[in-house]
Amino acid sequence: MSGYLAMGGYALYVWGSYALTALVLGLLFFGARQGLKRRERELDSLRALAPHRRQRAGSKKGEST
């Protein structure tokens, strides 16, 4: 098992690459999640400012029902 983990002398490069990749993927995931939450809050605040602008599904602009 230790021979496998040593990777023939390239363990530092191989495991370092895995660690760096995991770190970058984690940062991208959490950054995207924060951006989504920020945009959802922004959308909620915009909806609260103009509730009369909502249209029913299927209705066209300018039609009165």
PDB file of N, CA, C, O and CB in Angstrom:
ATOM      1  N   MET A   1       0.827  -1.199   0.000  1.00  0.00           N
ATOM      2  CA  MET A   1       0.000   0.000   0.000  1.00  0.00           C
ATOM      3  C   MET A   1       0.866   1.255   0.000  1.00  0.00           C
ATOM      4  O   MET A   1       0.551   2.229  -0.683  1.00  0.00           O
ATOM      5  CB  MET A   1      -0.938   0.002   1.210  1.00  0.00           C
ATOM      6  N   SER A   2       1.955   1.234   0.763  1.00  0.00           N
ATOM      7  CA  SER A   2       2.811   2.420   0.804  1.00  0.00           C
ATOM      8  C   SER A   2       3.492   2.651  -0.544  1.00  0.00           C
ATOM      9  O   SER A   2       3.788   3.791  -0.903  1.00  0.00           O
ATOM     10  CB  SER A   2       3.866   2.279   1.911  1.00  0.00           C
ATOM     11  N   GLY A   3       3.742   1.569  -1.290  1.00  0.00           N
ATOM     12  CA  GLY A   3       4.315   1.718  -2.624  1.00  0.00           C
ATOM     13  C   GLY A   3       3.359   2.442  -3.554  1.00  0.00           C
ATOM     14  O   GLY A   3       3.778   3.268  -4.366  1.00  0.00           O
ATOM     15  N   TYR A   4       2.078   2.135  -3.435  1.00  0.00           N
ATOM     16  CA  TYR A   4       1.061   2.801  -4.254  1.00  0.00           C
ATOM     17  C   TYR A   4       0.978   4.282  -3.889  1.00  0.00           C
ATOM     18  O   TYR A   4       0.931   5.139  -4.771  1.00  0.00           O
ATOM     19  CB  TYR A   4      -0.320   2.124  -4.070  1.00  0.00           C
ATOM     20  N   LEU A   5       0.962   4.581  -2.590  1.00  0.00           N
ATOM     21  CA  LEU A   5       0.852   5.967  -2.149  1.00  0.00           C
ATOM     22  C   LEU A   5       2.090   6.776  -2.503  1.00  0.00           C
ATOM     23  O   LEU A   5       2.003   7.992  -2.671  1.00  0.00           O
ATOM     24  CB  LEU A   5       0.614   6.020  -0.656  1.00  0.00           C
ATOM     25  N   ALA A   6       3.250   6.116  -2.619  1.00  0.00           N
ATOM     26  CA  ALA A   6       4.483   6.812  -2.977  1.00  0.00           C
ATOM     27  C   ALA A   6       4.504   7.170  -4.465  1.00  0.00           C
ATOM     28  O   ALA A   6       5.246   8.066  -4.868  1.00  0.00           O
ATOM     29  CB  ALA A   6       5.701   5.949  -2.624  1.00  0.00           C
ATOM     30  N   MET A   7       3.708   6.490  -5.283  1.00  0.00           N
ATOM     31  CA  MET A   7       3.562   6.767  -6.715  1.00  0.00           C
ATOM     32  C   MET A   7       4.902   6.770  -7.450  1.00  0.00           C
ATOM     33  O   MET A   7       5.127   7.589  -8.341  1.00  0.00           O
ATOM     34  CB  MET A   7       2.872   8.103  -6.914  1.00  0.00           C
ATOM     35  N   GLY A   8       5.780   5.856  -7.074  1.00  0.00           N
ATOM     36  CA  GLY A   8       7.054   5.735  -7.770  1.00  0.00           C
ATOM     37  C   GLY A   8       7.931   6.969  -7.657  1.00  0.00           C
ATOM     38  O   GLY A   8       8.699   7.265  -8.573  1.00  0.00           O
ATOM     39  N   GLY A   9       7.833   7.674  -6.580  1.00  0.00           N
ATOM     40  CA  GLY A   9       8.652   8.867  -6.378  1.00  0.00           C
ATOM     41  C   GLY A   9       7.968  10.164  -6.788  1.00  0.00           C
ATOM     42  O   GLY A   9       8.510  11.248  -6.570  1.00  0.00           O
ATOM     43  N   TYR A  10       6.813  10.063  -7.365  1.00  0.00           N
ATOM     44  CA  TYR A  10       6.095  11.259  -7.824  1.00  0.00           C
ATOM     45  C   TYR A  10       4.901  11.597  -6.934  1.00  0.00           C
ATOM     46  O   TYR A  10       3.992  12.310  -7.359  1.00  0.00           O
ATOM     47  CB  TYR A  10       5.623  11.063  -9.255  1.00  0.00           C
ATOM     48  N   ALA A  11       4.901  11.097  -5.724  1.00  0.00           N
ATOM     49  CA  ALA A  11       3.747  11.261  -4.837  1.00  0.00           C
ATOM     50  C   ALA A  11       3.438  12.730  -4.550  1.00  0.00           C
ATOM     51  O   ALA A  11       2.272  13.125  -4.547  1.00  0.00           O
ATOM     52  CB  ALA A  11       3.990  10.526  -3.531  1.00  0.00           C
ATOM     53  N   LEU A  12       4.448  13.528  -4.314  1.00  0.00           N
ATOM     54  CA  LEU A  12       4.212  14.935  -3.992  1.00  0.00           C
ATOM     55  C   LEU A  12       3.504  15.641  -5.152  1.00  0.00           C
ATOM     56  O   LEU A  12       2.572  16.416  -4.936  1.00  0.00           O
ATOM     57  CB  LEU A  12       5.546  15.645  -3.666  1.00  0.00           C
ATOM     58  N   TYR A  13       3.946  15.372  -6.369  1.00  0.00           N
ATOM     59  CA  TYR A  13       3.332  15.985  -7.538  1.00  0.00           C
ATOM     60  C   TYR A  13       1.898  15.475  -7.739  1.00  0.00           C
ATOM     61  O   TYR A  13       0.982  16.265  -7.970  1.00  0.00           O
ATOM     62  CB  TYR A  13       4.177  15.704  -8.789  1.00  0.00           C
ATOM     63  N   VAL A  14       1.710  14.153  -7.649  1.00  0.00           N
ATOM     64  CA  VAL A  14       0.396  13.563  -7.896  1.00  0.00           C
ATOM     65  C   VAL A  14      -0.611  13.985  -6.827  1.00  0.00           C
ATOM     66  O   VAL A  14      -1.689  14.482  -7.151  1.00  0.00           O
ATOM     67  CB  VAL A  14       0.500  12.036  -7.945  1.00  0.00           C
ATOM     68  N   TRP A  15      -0.267  13.791  -5.572  1.00  0.00           N
ATOM     69  CA  TRP A  15      -1.211  14.129  -4.501  1.00  0.00           C
ATOM     70  C   TRP A  15      -1.403  15.639  -4.373  1.00  0.00           C
ATOM     71  O   TRP A  15      -2.484  16.100  -4.009  1.00  0.00           O
ATOM     72  CB  TRP A  15      -0.728  13.554  -3.169  1.00  0.00           C
ATOM     73  N   GLY A  16      -0.363  16.402  -4.669  1.00  0.00           N
ATOM     74  CA  GLY A  16      -0.510  17.856  -4.672  1.00  0.00           C
ATOM     75  C   GLY A  16      -1.471  18.313  -5.764  1.00  0.00           C
ATOM     76  O   GLY A  16      -2.260  19.236  -5.561  1.00  0.00           O
ATOM     77  N   SER A  17      -1.401  17.665  -6.915  1.00  0.00           N
ATOM     78  CA  SER A  17      -2.317  17.992  -8.011  1.00  0.00           C
ATOM     79  C   SER A  17      -3.756  17.667  -7.635  1.00  0.00           C
ATOM     80  O   SER A  17      -4.671  18.444  -7.908  1.00  0.00           O
ATOM     81  CB  SER A  17      -1.922  17.232  -9.285  1.00  0.00           C
ATOM     82  N   TYR A  18      -3.947  16.511  -7.005  1.00  0.00           N
ATOM     83  CA  TYR A  18      -5.290  16.148  -6.545  1.00  0.00           C
ATOM     84  C   TYR A  18      -5.810  17.161  -5.522  1.00  0.00           C
ATOM     85  O   TYR A  18      -6.969  17.572  -5.579  1.00  0.00           O
ATOM     86  CB  TYR A  18      -5.284  14.734  -5.935  1.00  0.00           C
ATOM     87  N   ALA A  19      -4.951  17.553  -4.596  1.00  0.00           N
ATOM     88  CA  ALA A  19      -5.368  18.495  -3.554  1.00  0.00           C
ATOM     89  C   ALA A  19      -5.707  19.858  -4.156  1.00  0.00           C
ATOM     90  O   ALA A  19      -6.701  20.477  -3.779  1.00  0.00           O
ATOM     91  CB  ALA A  19      -4.263  18.646  -2.491  1.00  0.00           C
ATOM     92  N   LEU A  20      -4.879  20.323  -5.093  1.00  0.00           N
ATOM     93  CA  LEU A  20      -5.145  21.610  -5.724  1.00  0.00           C
ATOM     94  C   LEU A  20      -6.441  21.567  -6.530  1.00  0.00           C
ATOM     95  O   LEU A  20      -7.215  22.524  -6.505  1.00  0.00           O
ATOM     96  CB  LEU A  20      -3.974  22.014  -6.625  1.00  0.00           C
ATOM     97  N   THR A  21      -6.683  20.487  -7.232  1.00  0.00           N
ATOM     98  CA  THR A  21      -7.916  20.336  -8.000  1.00  0.00           C
ATOM     99  C   THR A  21      -9.130  20.339  -7.078  1.00  0.00           C
ATOM    100  O   THR A  21     -10.127  21.000  -7.370  1.00  0.00           O
ATOM    101  CB  THR A  21      -7.880  19.044  -8.825  1.00  0.00           C
ATOM    102  N   ALA A  22      -9.056  19.613  -5.979  1.00  0.00           N
ATOM    103  CA  ALA A  22     -10.167  19.573  -5.024  1.00  0.00           C
ATOM    104  C   ALA A  22     -10.420  20.957  -4.435  1.00  0.00           C
ATOM    105  O   ALA A  22     -11.570  21.354  -4.246  1.00  0.00           O
ATOM    106  CB  ALA A  22      -9.876  18.561  -3.899  1.00  0.00           C
ATOM    107  N   LEU A  23      -9.348  21.689  -4.146  1.00  0.00           N
ATOM    108  CA  LEU A  23      -9.487  23.029  -3.589  1.00  0.00           C
ATOM    109  C   LEU A  23     -10.170  23.967  -4.590  1.00  0.00           C
ATOM    110  O   LEU A  23     -11.086  24.704  -4.224  1.00  0.00           O
ATOM    111  CB  LEU A  23      -8.110  23.587  -3.190  1.00  0.00           C
ATOM    112  N   VAL A  24      -9.729  23.940  -5.844  1.00  0.00           N
ATOM    113  CA  VAL A  24     -10.316  24.808  -6.861  1.00  0.00           C
ATOM    114  C   VAL A  24     -11.788  24.464  -7.083  1.00  0.00           C
ATOM    115  O   VAL A  24     -12.623  25.363  -7.177  1.00  0.00           O
ATOM    116  CB  VAL A  24      -9.538  24.691  -8.181  1.00  0.00           C
ATOM    117  N   LEU A  25     -12.112  23.181  -7.166  1.00  0.00           N
ATOM    118  CA  LEU A  25     -13.505  22.775  -7.349  1.00  0.00           C
ATOM    119  C   LEU A  25     -14.366  23.213  -6.165  1.00  0.00           C
ATOM    120  O   LEU A  25     -15.497  23.662  -6.348  1.00  0.00           O
ATOM    121  CB  LEU A  25     -13.598  21.256  -7.534  1.00  0.00           C
ATOM    122  N   GLY A  26     -13.836  23.083  -4.968  1.00  0.00           N
ATOM    123  CA  GLY A  26     -14.563  23.522  -3.781  1.00  0.00           C
ATOM    124  C   GLY A  26     -14.820  25.023  -3.791  1.00  0.00           C
ATOM    125  O   GLY A  26     -15.920  25.474  -3.471  1.00  0.00           O
ATOM    126  N   LEU A  27     -13.790  25.802  -4.162  1.00  0.00           N
ATOM    127  CA  LEU A  27     -13.955  27.252  -4.226  1.00  0.00           C
ATOM    128  C   LEU A  27     -14.971  27.645  -5.295  1.00  0.00           C
ATOM    129  O   LEU A  27     -15.782  28.545  -5.077  1.00  0.00           O
ATOM    130  CB  LEU A  27     -12.611  27.929  -4.505  1.00  0.00           C
ATOM    131  N   LEU A  28     -14.933  26.984  -6.436  1.00  0.00           N
ATOM    132  CA  LEU A  28     -15.917  27.267  -7.481  1.00  0.00           C
ATOM    133  C   LEU A  28     -17.328  26.937  -7.028  1.00  0.00           C
ATOM    134  O   LEU A  28     -18.259  27.698  -7.292  1.00  0.00           O
ATOM    135  CB  LEU A  28     -15.587  26.486  -8.740  1.00  0.00           C
ATOM    136  N   PHE A  29     -17.493  25.813  -6.351  1.00  0.00           N
ATOM    137  CA  PHE A  29     -18.811  25.410  -5.866  1.00  0.00           C
ATOM    138  C   PHE A  29     -19.374  26.427  -4.882  1.00  0.00           C
ATOM    139  O   PHE A  29     -20.507  26.884  -5.030  1.00  0.00           O
ATOM    140  CB  PHE A  29     -18.737  24.036  -5.210  1.00  0.00           C
ATOM    141  N   PHE A  30     -18.575  26.778  -3.877  1.00  0.00           N
ATOM    142  CA  PHE A  30     -19.076  27.694  -2.854  1.00  0.00           C
ATOM    143  C   PHE A  30     -19.247  29.114  -3.402  1.00  0.00           C
ATOM    144  O   PHE A  30     -20.146  29.833  -2.968  1.00  0.00           O
ATOM    145  CB  PHE A  30     -18.131  27.708  -1.654  1.00  0.00           C
ATOM    146  N   GLY A  31     -18.406  29.523  -4.338  1.00  0.00           N
ATOM    147  CA  GLY A  31     -18.574  30.829  -4.967  1.00  0.00           C
ATOM    148  C   GLY A  31     -19.857  30.901  -5.776  1.00  0.00           C
ATOM    149  O   GLY A  31     -20.579  31.897  -5.722  1.00  0.00           O
ATOM    150  N   ALA A  32     -20.141  29.842  -6.526  1.00  0.00           N
ATOM    151  CA  ALA A  32     -21.375  29.806  -7.308  1.00  0.00           C
ATOM    152  C   ALA A  32     -22.599  29.775  -6.397  1.00  0.00           C
ATOM    153  O   ALA A  32     -23.619  30.395  -6.701  1.00  0.00           O
ATOM    154  CB  ALA A  32     -21.381  28.589  -8.242  1.00  0.00           C
ATOM    155  N   ARG A  33     -22.499  29.065  -5.296  1.00  0.00           N
ATOM    156  CA  ARG A  33     -23.615  28.989  -4.354  1.00  0.00           C
ATOM    157  C   ARG A  33     -23.892  30.359  -3.718  1.00  0.00           C
ATOM    158  O   ARG A  33     -25.046  30.754  -3.557  1.00  0.00           O
ATOM    159  CB  ARG A  33     -23.319  27.945  -3.259  1.00  0.00           C
ATOM    160  N   GLN A  34     -22.830  31.070  -3.363  1.00  0.00           N
ATOM    161  CA  GLN A  34     -23.019  32.409  -2.800  1.00  0.00           C
ATOM    162  C   GLN A  34     -23.604  33.359  -3.833  1.00  0.00           C
ATOM    163  O   GLN A  34     -24.460  34.181  -3.509  1.00  0.00           O
ATOM    164  CB  GLN A  34     -21.692  32.963  -2.272  1.00  0.00           C
ATOM    165  N   GLY A  35     -23.150  33.251  -5.067  1.00  0.00           N
ATOM    166  CA  GLY A  35     -23.693  34.091  -6.133  1.00  0.00           C
ATOM    167  C   GLY A  35     -25.167  33.820  -6.360  1.00  0.00           C
ATOM    168  O   GLY A  35     -25.949  34.747  -6.570  1.00  0.00           O
ATOM    169  N   LEU A  36     -25.550  32.550  -6.319  1.00  0.00           N
ATOM    170  CA  LEU A  36     -26.958  32.193  -6.479  1.00  0.00           C
ATOM    171  C   LEU A  36     -27.803  32.781  -5.364  1.00  0.00           C
ATOM    172  O   LEU A  36     -28.868  33.343  -5.620  1.00  0.00           O
ATOM    173  CB  LEU A  36     -27.123  30.677  -6.514  1.00  0.00           C
ATOM    174  N   LYS A  37     -27.341  32.659  -4.140  1.00  0.00           N
ATOM    175  CA  LYS A  37     -28.092  33.212  -3.010  1.00  0.00           C
ATOM    176  C   LYS A  37     -28.216  34.729  -3.128  1.00  0.00           C
ATOM    177  O   LYS A  37     -29.268  35.294  -2.830  1.00  0.00           O
ATOM    178  CB  LYS A  37     -27.414  32.839  -1.681  1.00  0.00           C
ATOM    179  N   ARG A  38     -27.143  35.387  -3.563  1.00  0.00           N
ATOM    180  CA  ARG A  38     -27.163  36.838  -3.722  1.00  0.00           C
ATOM    181  C   ARG A  38     -28.173  37.235  -4.795  1.00  0.00           C
ATOM    182  O   ARG A  38     -28.935  38.184  -4.609  1.00  0.00           O
ATOM    183  CB  ARG A  38     -25.758  37.367  -4.081  1.00  0.00           C
ATOM    184  N   ARG A  39     -28.183  36.521  -5.906  1.00  0.00           N
ATOM    185  CA  ARG A  39     -29.127  36.829  -6.984  1.00  0.00           C
ATOM    186  C   ARG A  39     -30.568  36.547  -6.568  1.00  0.00           C
ATOM    187  O   ARG A  39     -31.478  37.279  -6.957  1.00  0.00           O
ATOM    188  CB  ARG A  39     -28.781  36.022  -8.236  1.00  0.00           C
ATOM    189  N   GLU A  40     -30.783  35.494  -5.780  1.00  0.00           N
ATOM    190  CA  GLU A  40     -32.140  35.206  -5.299  1.00  0.00           C
ATOM    191  C   GLU A  40     -32.635  36.309  -4.376  1.00  0.00           C
ATOM    192  O   GLU A  40     -33.798  36.703  -4.448  1.00  0.00           O
ATOM    193  CB  GLU A  40     -32.179  33.854  -4.570  1.00  0.00           C
ATOM    194  N   ARG A  41     -31.755  36.813  -3.506  1.00  0.00           N
ATOM    195  CA  ARG A  41     -32.143  37.926  -2.632  1.00  0.00           C
ATOM    196  C   ARG A  41     -32.450  39.177  -3.452  1.00  0.00           C
ATOM    197  O   ARG A  41     -33.407  39.896  -3.163  1.00  0.00           O
ATOM    198  CB  ARG A  41     -31.027  38.223  -1.608  1.00  0.00           C
ATOM    199  N   GLU A  42     -31.640  39.431  -4.468  1.00  0.00           N
ATOM    200  CA  GLU A  42     -31.873  40.581  -5.342  1.00  0.00           C
ATOM    201  C   GLU A  42     -33.202  40.451  -6.080  1.00  0.00           C
ATOM    202  O   GLU A  42     -33.947  41.424  -6.196  1.00  0.00           O
ATOM    203  CB  GLU A  42     -30.725  40.728  -6.347  1.00  0.00           C
ATOM    204  N   LEU A  43     -33.495  39.266  -6.572  1.00  0.00           N
ATOM    205  CA  LEU A  43     -34.760  39.033  -7.261  1.00  0.00           C
ATOM    206  C   LEU A  43     -35.937  39.208  -6.319  1.00  0.00           C
ATOM    207  O   LEU A  43     -36.944  39.807  -6.696  1.00  0.00           O
ATOM    208  CB  LEU A  43     -34.786  37.640  -7.873  1.00  0.00           C
ATOM    209  N   ASP A  44     -35.828  38.693  -5.096  1.00  0.00           N
ATOM    210  CA  ASP A  44     -36.906  38.860  -4.119  1.00  0.00           C
ATOM    211  C   ASP A  44     -37.153  40.336  -3.808  1.00  0.00           C
ATOM    212  O   ASP A  44     -38.301  40.764  -3.691  1.00  0.00           O
ATOM    213  CB  ASP A  44     -36.574  38.103  -2.829  1.00  0.00           C
ATOM    214  N   SER A  45     -36.078  41.111  -3.676  1.00  0.00           N
ATOM    215  CA  SER A  45     -36.264  42.535  -3.382  1.00  0.00           C
ATOM    216  C   SER A  45     -36.888  43.257  -4.569  1.00  0.00           C
ATOM    217  O   SER A  45     -37.711  44.152  -4.373  1.00  0.00           O
ATOM    218  CB  SER A  45     -34.924  43.189  -3.013  1.00  0.00           C
ATOM    219  N   LEU A  46     -36.518  42.892  -5.792  1.00  0.00           N
ATOM    220  CA  LEU A  46     -37.134  43.508  -6.964  1.00  0.00           C
ATOM    221  C   LEU A  46     -38.604  43.133  -7.084  1.00  0.00           C
ATOM    222  O   LEU A  46     -39.429  43.963  -7.466  1.00  0.00           O
ATOM    223  CB  LEU A  46     -36.390  43.100  -8.226  1.00  0.00           C
ATOM    224  N   ARG A  47     -38.930  41.907  -6.766  1.00  0.00           N
ATOM    225  CA  ARG A  47     -40.327  41.482  -6.800  1.00  0.00           C
ATOM    226  C   ARG A  47     -41.149  42.211  -5.749  1.00  0.00           C
ATOM    227  O   ARG A  47     -42.317  42.522  -5.982  1.00  0.00           O
ATOM    228  CB  ARG A  47     -40.432  39.974  -6.592  1.00  0.00           C
ATOM    229  N   ALA A  48     -40.554  42.485  -4.601  1.00  0.00           N
ATOM    230  CA  ALA A  48     -41.269  43.190  -3.533  1.00  0.00           C
ATOM    231  C   ALA A  48     -41.530  44.646  -3.922  1.00  0.00           C
ATOM    232  O   ALA A  48     -42.519  45.236  -3.488  1.00  0.00           O
ATOM    233  CB  ALA A  48     -40.468  43.128  -2.217  1.00  0.00           C
ATOM    234  N   LEU A  49     -40.644  45.227  -4.741  1.00  0.00           N
ATOM    235  CA  LEU A  49     -40.826  46.620  -5.142  1.00  0.00           C
ATOM    236  C   LEU A  49     -41.934  46.791  -6.168  1.00  0.00           C
ATOM    237  O   LEU A  49     -42.576  47.840  -6.210  1.00  0.00           O
ATOM    238  CB  LEU A  49     -39.538  47.171  -5.696  1.00  0.00           C
ATOM    239  N   ALA A  50     -42.168  45.787  -6.992  1.00  0.00           N
ATOM    240  CA  ALA A  50     -43.140  45.921  -8.075  1.00  0.00           C
ATOM    241  C   ALA A  50     -44.028  44.685  -8.177  1.00  0.00           C
ATOM    242  O   ALA A  50     -43.953  43.955  -9.165  1.00  0.00           O
ATOM    243  CB  ALA A  50     -42.425  46.163  -9.404  1.00  0.00           C
ATOM    244  N   PRO A  51     -44.870  44.440  -7.171  1.00  0.00           N
ATOM    245  CA  PRO A  51     -45.722  43.247  -7.228  1.00  0.00           C
ATOM    246  C   PRO A  51     -46.798  43.347  -8.309  1.00  0.00           C
ATOM    247  O   PRO A  51     -47.287  42.321  -8.780  1.00  0.00           O
ATOM    248  CB  PRO A  51     -46.378  43.016  -5.878  1.00  0.00           C
ATOM    249  N   HIS A  52     -47.172  44.553  -8.706  1.00  0.00           N
ATOM    250  CA  HIS A  52     -48.202  44.731  -9.727  1.00  0.00           C
ATOM    251  C   HIS A  52     -47.711  44.365 -11.117  1.00  0.00           C
ATOM    252  O   HIS A  52     -48.522  44.279 -12.040  1.00  0.00           O
ATOM    253  CB  HIS A  52     -48.691  46.155  -9.723  1.00  0.00           C
ATOM    254  N   ARG A  53     -46.430  44.150 -11.301  1.00  0.00           N
ATOM    255  CA  ARG A  53     -45.868  43.854 -12.616  1.00  0.00           C
ATOM    256  C   ARG A  53     -45.958  42.379 -12.977  1.00  0.00           C
ATOM    257  O   ARG A  53     -45.652  41.990 -14.104  1.00  0.00           O
ATOM    258  CB  ARG A  53     -44.432  44.297 -12.670  1.00  0.00           C
ATOM    259  N   ARG A  54     -46.370  41.575 -12.037  1.00  0.00           N
ATOM    260  CA  ARG A  54     -46.486  40.143 -12.309  1.00  0.00           C
ATOM    261  C   ARG A  54     -47.666  39.880 -13.230  1.00  0.00           C
ATOM    262  O   ARG A  54     -48.710  40.522 -13.120  1.00  0.00           O
ATOM    263  CB  ARG A  54     -46.640  39.346 -10.999  1.00  0.00           C
ATOM    264  N   GLN A  55     -47.488  38.932 -14.135  1.00  0.00           N
ATOM    265  CA  GLN A  55     -48.568  38.561 -15.042  1.00  0.00           C
ATOM    266  C   GLN A  55     -48.931  37.105 -14.793  1.00  0.00           C
ATOM    267  O   GLN A  55     -48.107  36.297 -14.365  1.00  0.00           O
ATOM    268  CB  GLN A  55     -48.161  38.788 -16.530  1.00  0.00           C
ATOM    269  N   ARG A  56     -50.194  36.798 -15.076  1.00  0.00           N
ATOM    270  CA  ARG A  56     -50.621  35.408 -14.975  1.00  0.00           C
ATOM    271  C   ARG A  56     -50.034  34.626 -16.126  1.00  0.00           C
ATOM    272  O   ARG A  56     -49.758  35.185 -17.188  1.00  0.00           O
ATOM    273  CB  ARG A  56     -52.158  35.293 -14.965  1.00  0.00           C
ATOM    274  N   ALA A  57     -49.844  33.352 -15.925  1.00  0.00           N
ATOM    275  CA  ALA A  57     -49.330  32.493 -16.980  1.00  0.00           C
ATOM    276  C   ALA A  57     -50.311  32.439 -18.142  1.00  0.00           C
ATOM    277  O   ALA A  57     -51.510  32.248 -17.938  1.00  0.00           O
ATOM    278  CB  ALA A  57     -49.056  31.082 -16.443  1.00  0.00           C
ATOM    279  N   GLY A  58     -49.813  32.606 -19.344  1.00  0.00           N
ATOM    280  CA  GLY A  58     -50.656  32.518 -20.512  1.00  0.00           C
ATOM    281  C   GLY A  58     -51.252  33.824 -20.970  1.00  0.00           C
ATOM    282  O   GLY A  58     -51.766  33.901 -22.085  1.00  0.00           O
ATOM    283  N   SER A  59     -51.202  34.855 -20.149  1.00  0.00           N
ATOM    284  CA  SER A  59     -51.759  36.140 -20.580  1.00  0.00           C
ATOM    285  C   SER A  59     -50.701  36.920 -21.341  1.00  0.00           C
ATOM    286  O   SER A  59     -49.507  36.820 -21.062  1.00  0.00           O
ATOM    287  CB  SER A  59     -52.274  36.962 -19.369  1.00  0.00           C
ATOM    288  N   LYS A  60     -51.165  37.693 -22.302  1.00  0.00           N
ATOM    289  CA  LYS A  60     -50.252  38.497 -23.095  1.00  0.00           C
ATOM    290  C   LYS A  60     -50.264  39.933 -22.612  1.00  0.00           C
ATOM    291  O   LYS A  60     -51.235  40.397 -22.014  1.00  0.00           O
ATOM    292  CB  LYS A  60     -50.617  38.428 -24.575  1.00  0.00           C
ATOM    293  N   LYS A  61     -49.181  40.624 -22.877  1.00  0.00           N
ATOM    294  CA  LYS A  61     -49.079  42.006 -22.459  1.00  0.00           C
ATOM    295  C   LYS A  61     -50.121  42.852 -23.189  1.00  0.00           C
ATOM    296  O   LYS A  61     -50.287  42.730 -24.403  1.00  0.00           O
ATOM    297  CB  LYS A  61     -47.664  42.544 -22.715  1.00  0.00           C
ATOM    298  N   GLY A  62     -50.809  43.696 -22.457  1.00  0.00           N
ATOM    299  CA  GLY A  62     -51.799  44.577 -23.057  1.00  0.00           C
ATOM    300  C   GLY A  62     -53.212  44.023 -23.054  1.00  0.00           C
ATOM    301  O   GLY A  62     -54.163  44.769 -23.289  1.00  0.00           O
ATOM    302  N   GLU A  63     -53.374  42.729 -22.793  1.00  0.00           N
ATOM    303  CA  GLU A  63     -54.720  42.153 -22.733  1.00  0.00           C
ATOM    304  C   GLU A  63     -55.301  42.329 -21.355  1.00  0.00           C
ATOM    305  O   GLU A  63     -54.596  42.183 -20.356  1.00  0.00           O
ATOM    306  CB  GLU A  63     -54.700  40.670 -23.111  1.00  0.00           C
ATOM    307  N   SER A  64     -56.544  42.633 -21.289  1.00  0.00           N
ATOM    308  CA  SER A  64     -57.208  42.687 -19.985  1.00  0.00           C
ATOM    309  C   SER A  64     -58.166  41.515 -19.883  1.00  0.00           C
ATOM    310  O   SER A  64     -58.849  41.162 -20.844  1.00  0.00           O
ATOM    311  CB  SER A  64     -57.961  44.040 -19.783  1.00  0.00           C
ATOM    312  N   THR A  65     -58.204  40.920 -18.700  1.00  0.00           N
ATOM    313  CA  THR A  65     -59.074  39.761 -18.491  1.00  0.00           C
ATOM    314  C   THR A  65     -60.153  40.065 -17.505  1.00  0.00           C
ATOM    315  O   THR A  65     -60.978  39.201 -17.208  1.00  0.00           O
ATOM    316  CB  THR A  65     -58.282  38.570 -18.021  1.00  0.00           C
TER     317      THR A  65
END
